């Protein structure tokens, strides 16, 4: 039996494996600061149901406190090292301080956490993990490898880096960012072409493009619209050229696919 992936938009995915339901980087609002959700409805309440939530880094479109506040009390929350020190609002969600809070576990690269029948391993990411654009680097940006019936790599936000294949290890499914939320991508990101190069290095059986085509700055709808609409299709084309053995699943918001596991 394999893994079922549901993409909710941006970096938010549900990974169901071996009876365990994991949620990545939930951002479940119509608007966040200057960003507006331009495609797909806000995910339904059931999207927040999870045994554990994996947070890749502290940027507010990945560690979004209002979305985390919608989780059921007692939900496990896996966050990068020193997240609570960097994001004081997390303390108000911590079950050690509030009975209806979340069970927060901080991890660093190489740490492993068992959640039911699956094991989650934190792996490095090439990305600025700070909460704000300026300030101390307290917390790493992370990816996660989820090992159960199959091995699923959630990359979070990352650029290509030399040790990517060795750091991540063998995987069956790769959830890779292929775009962003604005007209230009800065350093530490994958676009469609670089994400296809990551497939060459990682050699998974299947891939799902994420982190594109969801949020966009208010008032910039006509500025480089291809960067909003195009990355998913471009990733499919680039992957077919560079990694033709990898099956790419191009999901719509809220759509699911069974991927990985034994063929």
N, C-alpha and C positions, 0 to 999 in steps of 0.2 A: 504494500500500500504506500502511495506517495504522499506528497504534501499538497495542500490546497492554499493558493495565494489569492487574496482579494486586495485590489488596489482601491483606496478611498480617495486618492488625489494627493498631490505633492509627495511627501516621503512616507505617508501613512499607508501601511499595509497590515493586513491580518495574515499570519502564517499559522495554519492548522496542521499539526503533525503529531501522530501517536496519541491522539486524544487531548493534546495541549493546544491552547489558543494563545498566540502571542501577537501583540500589537506594536508596531513601530512608529515612533515620532508622530503621535496624533496631533492634527491641526484641524479641528472640527468647528470652524466658525465661518460666517459669511465674509467678515472683514477683520483684518488684523493690521492696526496702525494704517499705513498708507497702501496696504495691499487689499485687493478685492478679489473674491473668488469669482472668476469669469466663466468657469466651465464646471458642470456637474453640481448636483445639489449638495448641501451640507449633509454629511453622512447621518443616517438614522441613529437613534439611541443604541440600537444593537451593536453598532460598530465599536462602541466603547467597552463591550463585554470581552474580557480577556483574563487569562490566568496570570499573565505578566505583561508589562509594557517595557520596551527597550528604547532608551533615549540615546541617540548617537552623539550629540554634542549640545552645547548650551545656547546656541542661537535661538531666538524666540520663535522662529518658525519651525523649530524641531523640539525644543523644550517649551511648550506653550502651557502656561499655568492654568488658564481657564479650561482648556481641554482636559488636562489631567484632573482638575477638580470634578469633572463629570464621571470619573471612574468609580466603580463600586468600592465601598470601604473594604480595606484589607487586601486590595489588589497589589501584587508585587510590582515594584517599580525599580528597574535597573538603570542606573545613571552613571556617568563618568565620575571618576575620583574628584573629591572636593566640590561636587556640584552644590551641596547645601551651603557651603561657605560662600560660593560665588553667586548663588541665587537665593537670597534669604526667603523669598516667597515659598520655596520648597518646604521650609520648616513648618509652615502652617498646614501642609499636607501630610506631615510625617506622623505615622501611627504611634511613634514613641512619645509624641507630644499631645496628640489628639486621638481619642479612641476611634473615631470614624475616619481616620486617615489611611494612608497608603504605607505598605511595608517597603521602605526604601533601602536598596543595597547599592553602594558605590563600588565601581570596579575600575580596574586599570588594564592595560594591554596584557594579555596572557591569562587573566583571571577567568575562571569557569564557574558557572552557576547551574545547578540542577533544578529544573522546574518540571515536576512530574516525571514523565518518561523521556524528556529531552534534556540535552545539555547545551548551554549557551556559552560560547567563548568570545571574549572581547579581543578584537584585532585592531591594528593601527589604521588610521586614516590620515591622508595628507590634506589637512584642512585646519583653519584657525578655529580652535575650540572655545575661545573666550565668549562670555555672555555679551560683551559690548565690543565695538570695533577697537576700542583702546582699553588698556588695563592689563593687569597681570595675567600671565598664562598659568593658571592654576590647574585647569582640567584639560585632559586630552580629548581630541575628537576621536571617536571610535567607530568601527564597524562591528558586526556580530556574525558569528557562524552558529547556526542552529542545527544541532545534530540529533536526529531521531530516526524515523524510517528513511529519511534522506537528509542531505546536508544543504542548508540554504544560507547563502551569504547575503546579508543586508549591509550595503556599503555606507549608508548614511550619506554624508557629503564627503567627497574625496577627489583628489586628483590622482593621476597615475604616479606610482612611485616604484623604484627599482626592485624592492623586495616584496611587491604585492603578492605574487604567486606563492612565495615561501611563507609569508605571514598569514595568508588566508588558508592555504592548503587546498586539498581536493574538495570540490563542491559539486553538487548536482544542479543547483538552481542559483542564479545570481540576480539579485534585485539591485539594479544599477541606476544612479542618477544620470540623466541625459540632457538636462537643461536647468532652468532656474526660474526665478520670479521677476526678472527684469530684462531690459534690452541687451545687457552685456553680462558675461560671466567673468568673475575675477579669478585670481589664482586659487588653486585648491578645489577645482570643480572638474567634472567630466562633462563634455558636450557629447553629441552623438558619435562623432568620430573617435574621440578618446575612449568612450565607453566601449566601442567596438574593439579597439585595441586591447582594452582590459579583458574582453572575452578571449582574445588570442592567448593572453597570459594565463587566465584562470581555467579555460577549457571546460566550462560546465556543460551539461546536457541541454539546459534550458536557461532562458533569461527573460526578465520582465523589466522594461524601462519604466522608471518612476521619476519624480521630482521635475515635472514639466507640465505645461498646459493646464494649470489649476489657478494659481494666483498671479496677479499682475498689478503694477502700480496704477492707482487711480489717475485718470487723465492721460495715460500714455498708451491707450489702446491702439493708436495708429503709428506708434514708434516701433519699428522693426517687428511687425506682427509675426513674421516667420519664426522668431525666437520663442514665441508662445505656442504657435500651432504646429510647427514643423519637426521638433526634435524626435518625436516618437517614430514617425515614418522614416526620417533620415537614419535613425538607429537601425531600423529594419533593413534598409538598403546597405548601410555600411557593414552590418553584421553578416549579411549574405555574401559580401565581397571578401571580408577578412576572416570570418569564422563560420563557413557554410555548414558545418556539422552541428552548430548550436541552433536549437529551436527557439525562436523569439516569439513570445506571446505579447501582443499589443493589446492591452486591456483598456476598456472604457472605465470611467469612474463607477465604482461599485461592482464591477465585474470580477468574477473568480475564474481560476483555471487550476486544474490538477497538473502538477509538474513535479519532476524528480522521482525519487524512489526507483524501484526495480522496473525495467521496461516490460 
